[in-house]
Amino acid sequence: MEQLCEEFVFSRIPARAQESHKGSYGHLLAVAGSRRYRGAASLTAEGALRTGAGIVTLASVEPVLAAVTARLPECCLLPCAENEDGGISAKEGDSLSRALEKATVLLMGPGMGNTADTQTLVRRLVGEAKGTVVLDADALNGAAALLARGETMPHPAGSLILTPHPGEMARLTGLTAAEIAADPAGVAARYAEQWDCTLVLKGHRTLIAAPDGRMWQNTTGNAGLSRGGSGDVLAGMISGLSACGLPAPEAAACAVWLHGAAADCAADRLGQYGMLPHDILTDLGSLFAQHYR
């Protein structure tokens, strides 16, 4: 197992070429948010934009898009019909499929709501995706429901990245939280290979397991991240670096380290009690500015 460090991260993220354009840094389709969880979509979209994604299209219901537009005018929008729970209706499968044809990365889950529609969309869109797919939050719950019914883990033609916390990992695997806590590295390695994915097992020292057996342990971050929204930012950051062209394991590992390092800077400014997930995005920009003009 390798310990993540600053040298590792900035040796993997290249400087942006002078002769480049938005298409040089990928097109991310983020399927996120619901009437109850509007902020999750905003945090994940900004996380992707702040890590360099060239184009971010947010697919969500109108109340979410209105909230995100007010904060992020850079984000493209794909309006979706609501289901009875205020989330994205499975009837939008065809329009989302068409949007996916133009995307290089698909992110699903933050704030979507744990509904049957989410499960349907996860099964369909992941299977149709040609590039990297990042599943977070309610998309993981959707995948867990599919596995519980005897289906296999949905997988794209490209790379798959899963970002569970221990509770989500328990639902995905059927293991208990105690079993995962007793051997987190072994569990992460086993399921990264079994599901052919990069698995980000979140915790105090987050583990990133690649399907080829490589594993990294994070060394940054603090308890100020222990609040709703932190994972939404991380999912966006992983997706943003994937859109920029980093291989899935490196995109996940670099994003996890940067997420924690920015949180450490935010804690220095505001304290662990006072910092909020959106604060770390400001510090993330400062970290990049130290290495790239």
Secondary structure, DSSP 4 states (H G I P E B T S, - for coil): -EEP-HHHHHHHSPPPPSS--GGGG-EEEEE---SS-HHHHHHHHHHHHHTT-SEEEEEEEHHHHHHHHHH-TT-EEEEE-B-TTSSB-GGGHHHHHHHHTT-SEEEE-TT--SSHHHHHHHHHHHHH--SEEEE-THHHHHHHHHHHTTPPPP--SS-EEE---HHHHHHHH---HHHHHH-HHHHHHHHHHHTTSEEEE-STT-EEE-TTS-EEE-----GGG-STTHHHHHHHHHHHHHHTT--HHHHHHHHHHHHHHHHHHHHHHHHHHH--TTHHHHHHHHHHHHH--
